[in-house]
């Protein structure tokens, strides 16, 4: 399937609010929704039903924003490099089947890579950019928008908004993977194609891979050739964004210019899915065939409680070590 994102809506079309709260949006569930310059393409009701389950398109106000110009991002990258695990860089001609960390670490300084981004064949990821208040203000607008889509009940389980910034060289690929968060890929500069798979298609993302994602490594997703036929393709330009559902496998092909894009995401409570999948990972290693989250509330709570207790025990043991 191939979806070309539609032109922006006229400002009079969607329902607009100055500072939305989750319960206000329910009054307009049958119409497109807008807040802080963010706009749904489909009706609010359709987007609410699709959240976490299916990809859908929105428009955003951050296209060519001065905070995301290349020159403005060099100091952001320097600051991210000072924080543990908040800067990731790889360089090379990657395939969609490759895994994170399979390319040699770059030897040149980050500012030089950014300066040569046109020819470097690089992908630069800056995490937790919202530590800068200027970026946090933009992230807060996004979070209000998503909570309004989620509705009063859905908004209760969304927490910890985060902004990641991607700088990508021309024609560079981002390999196949899936994520745990409620995620929107937001195109600010340049153009690219995005493929998103159905997160419930277990021929593409088996339960075993999701369990391994939480239990061992976020590199657990493995590309299957038939994903090419089943994925939905989106073509993104500045002002376009796509919701990538939780556990929805996806990959990206940049076009022939530099790309600046964002991953704006929010997390679920750890007990809702992550700890259940971690428990399932260990149960499967013991020879069981565990049910995924949602099959039984009682079983889910028990698994989450055991996983949390194990985590606490490990933390206490580490504190008591004399070395």
C-alpha positions in Angstrom: 0.0 0.0 0.0 1.2 3.5 -0.8 -0.1 6.6 0.9 0.8 10.1 -0.2 0.2 12.5 2.6 -2.5 14.9 1.7 -2.1 18.7 1.6 -2.5 20.6 4.9 -6.1 21.3 6.0 -7.5 24.8 5.9 -7.5 26.3 9.3 -11.3 26.5 9.3 -11.7 22.7 8.7 -10.5 21.1 11.9 -11.8 21.8 15.4 -9.1 24.1 17.0 -8.4 24.8 20.6 -5.8 26.9 22.3 -4.7 24.5 25.1 -6.6 21.2 24.8 -7.3 18.9 27.7 -8.1 15.3 27.0 -11.8 15.5 27.9 -12.6 18.5 25.7 -11.7 16.7 22.4 -14.5 14.1 22.9 -17.1 16.7 21.9 -15.7 16.8 18.3 -14.9 13.1 17.8 -16.5 13.0 14.3 -14.4 15.9 12.9 -10.6 16.4 12.3 -8.9 17.9 15.3 -6.3 20.6 15.7 -4.3 22.1 18.6 -1.1 24.2 18.7 -0.7 23.9 14.9 -0.9 20.1 15.0 -3.8 18.7 12.8 -5.3 15.3 12.2 -6.1 14.3 8.6 -8.8 11.9 9.6 -11.5 12.4 12.2 -10.6 12.5 15.8 -12.7 9.4 16.4 -10.8 7.5 13.7 -7.4 8.6 15.1 -8.4 7.6 18.6 -9.4 4.2 17.4 -6.1 3.8 15.5 -3.8 5.1 18.2 -1.3 2.3 19.2 -2.9 0.0 16.5 -2.6 1.5 13.0 -0.5 4.2 11.4 -2.2 7.5 10.6 -1.2 10.8 9.2 -1.2 14.3 10.8 0.2 17.7 10.0 2.5 19.7 12.3 3.8 23.3 12.6 7.5 22.5 12.8 8.5 22.5 9.1 11.7 24.4 8.6 11.6 25.6 12.2 14.7 27.6 13.1 15.5 25.4 16.1 15.9 22.5 13.7 18.3 24.2 11.2 21.6 22.3 10.9 23.6 25.2 12.4 21.3 25.2 15.4 21.6 21.5 15.9 25.4 21.4 16.2 25.4 22.7 19.8 22.4 20.4 20.6 24.5 17.4 19.4 27.5 18.5 21.6 25.2 18.7 24.6 23.7 15.3 23.9 27.2 13.8 23.6 27.8 14.8 27.2 24.8 12.8 28.5 25.1 9.0 28.8 23.6 7.2 25.7 21.9 10.4 24.4 23.9 10.5 21.1 24.0 7.7 18.5 25.9 8.0 15.2 26.5 5.4 12.5 28.1 5.9 9.1 27.9 3.7 6.1 25.6 2.2 3.4 23.2 0.2 5.6 20.6 -2.2 4.4 17.1 -2.4 5.9 18.1 -5.9 7.2 21.0 -4.5 9.2 21.0 -4.1 13.0 22.0 -1.1 15.2 25.6 -1.1 16.1 26.8 -3.3 13.1 28.8 -0.5 11.5 32.1 0.8 12.9 32.0 3.8 15.2 32.8 7.0 13.3 36.3 8.4 14.0 35.6 12.1 13.1 34.1 14.5 15.7 30.3 15.0 15.6 30.4 18.6 14.5 32.6 17.5 11.5 30.1 14.7 10.6 27.3 17.2 10.7 29.3 19.7 8.6 29.8 16.9 6.0 26.3 15.4 6.3 25.7 15.9 2.6 28.3 13.2 1.8 29.0 11.4 5.1 26.4 8.7 4.7 25.5 9.2 8.3 22.5 8.9 10.6 22.7 11.0 13.8 20.3 10.6 16.7 20.0 13.1 19.5 17.9 11.9 22.5 16.2 13.8 25.3 16.5 17.1 23.5 13.7 18.4 25.7 16.2 19.1 28.5 16.5 22.4 26.6 13.4 24.5 27.6 13.0 25.8 24.0 12.5 22.2 22.7 10.5 21.2 25.7 7.9 23.9 24.8 7.4 22.3 21.4 7.3 18.8 22.9 4.6 19.9 25.4 2.4 21.1 22.5 2.8 17.7 20.9 2.0 15.9 24.1 -1.3 17.9 24.6 -2.3 17.0 21.0 -1.7 13.3 21.5 -3.4 13.2 24.9 -6.4 14.8 23.2 -6.4 12.1 20.6 -6.1 9.5 23.2 -9.2 10.8 25.1 -9.7 11.0 28.9 -9.0 7.3 29.7 -6.3 6.8 27.1 -4.4 9.8 28.3 -4.0 8.4 31.8 -1.5 5.8 30.6 0.7 8.1 28.5 3.7 9.6 30.2 7.3 10.8 29.8 7.1 12.7 26.5 10.5 12.6 24.7 12.0 14.3 21.7 14.6 12.7 19.5 16.2 14.5 16.5 17.5 12.7 13.5 19.9 14.2 11.0 20.2 11.9 7.9 22.4 12.0 4.9 20.9 11.8 1.4 19.7 8.4 0.2 20.5 6.9 3.6 18.3 4.0 4.9 17.2 3.5 8.5 17.0 -0.3 9.1 14.0 -2.3 10.0 13.0 -2.2 13.7 10.1 -1.6 16.1 9.7 0.4 19.2 7.8 0.3 22.5 6.6 3.9 22.6 3.6 5.8 21.3 5.6 7.4 18.4 5.2 10.0 15.7 7.8 10.4 13.0 7.8 14.1 12.2 9.4 15.5 9.0 11.0 18.9 9.4 13.3 19.3 6.4 13.9 17.1 3.3 11.8 14.2 2.1 11.7 10.4 2.7 9.7 7.3 2.4 8.4 5.4 5.5 7.1 1.8 5.6 5.0 0.7 8.6 3.8 -2.8 9.3 0.7 -4.0 11.2 1.8 -4.3 14.8 -0.6 -7.3 15.3 0.8 -9.3 12.3 2.7 -12.0 14.2 4.2 -13.3 10.9 6.2 -10.0 11.0 6.6 -9.3 14.7 6.3 -12.7 16.5 5.6 -12.7 20.3 9.1 -14.1 20.8 10.7 -11.1 19.2 8.7 -8.7 21.3 9.6 -10.6 24.4 13.2 -10.5 23.5 13.0 -6.7 22.8 12.0 -6.2 26.4 14.0 -9.0 28.0 17.3 -8.7 26.2 17.8 -6.1 23.4 15.9 -3.5 21.5 17.7 -4.9 18.4 15.3 -7.9 18.5 13.3 -7.2 15.4 14.3 -9.2 12.3 13.2 -8.3 8.8 11.1 -10.8 6.9 10.9 -10.4 3.1 7.1 -10.5 3.0 7.0 -7.4 5.1 7.7 -5.5 1.9 4.3 -6.5 0.5 2.3 -6.0 3.7 3.7 -2.7 4.9 1.9 0.6 4.3 4.2 3.2 2.5 4.1 6.9 3.3 5.9 9.7 1.5 6.8 12.5 3.9 7.8 16.1 3.3 8.2 19.1 5.7 5.0 19.5 7.7 4.0 15.8 7.5 4.0 13.3 10.4 2.9 9.7 10.8 1.9 7.8 13.9 3.9 4.6 14.1 2.0 2.2 16.4 3.6 0.5 19.3 5.5 -2.6 18.1 4.8 -1.6 14.5 7.9 -2.7 12.5 9.1 0.1 10.2 12.0 1.3 8.1 12.9 4.5 6.2 14.5 5.5 2.9 15.8 9.0 2.8 15.5 10.9 -0.6 18.4 12.7 -2.3 18.7 15.6 0.2 19.6 16.0 3.8 16.8 15.2 6.2 15.9 16.5 9.6 13.1 14.7 11.3 11.9 14.0 14.9 10.6 11.1 16.8 8.2 12.5 19.3 7.0 9.8 21.7 5.4 8.9 25.0 5.7 5.8 27.1 3.3 3.4 28.7 3.6 2.5 32.4 6.2 -0.2 32.8 3.7 -2.6 34.3 1.3 -2.4 31.4 3.3 -4.2 28.8 7.1 -4.1 29.4 7.2 -6.2 32.6 4.6 -8.7 31.3 6.7 -9.2 28.2 9.9 -9.6 30.3 8.2 -12.2 32.4 7.0 -14.0 29.2 10.6 -14.0 27.9 11.8 -16.0 30.9 8.7 -18.2 31.0 9.4 -19.2 27.3 13.0 -20.0 28.1 11.6 -22.4 30.8 9.6 -24.2 28.1 6.2 -22.5 28.6 4.1 -20.8 25.9 2.9 -17.6 27.7 0.0 -15.5 26.7 0.7 -12.0 25.6 -0.5 -8.9 27.6 -4.2 -8.4 27.6 -5.2 -12.1 27.7 -5.8 -12.1 31.5 -5.7 -9.1 33.8 -4.8 -11.3 36.8 -2.0 -13.0 35.0 -0.6 -9.7 33.7 -0.6 -8.2 37.2 1.1 -11.3 38.6 3.8 -11.3 35.9 4.4 -7.6 36.3 4.6 -7.9 40.1 7.1 -10.8 39.9 9.3 -8.9 37.4 9.2 -5.7 39.5 10.2 -7.8 42.6 13.1 -9.3 40.7 14.3 -5.9 39.6 14.1 -4.6 43.2 16.1 -7.6 44.4 18.8 -7.1 41.8 19.1 -3.5 42.8 19.4 -4.3 46.5 22.1 -7.0 45.8 24.1 -4.5 43.8 24.0 -2.0 46.6 25.2 -4.6 49.1 28.3 -5.7 47.1 31.5 -4.6 48.8 33.2 -3.7 45.5 
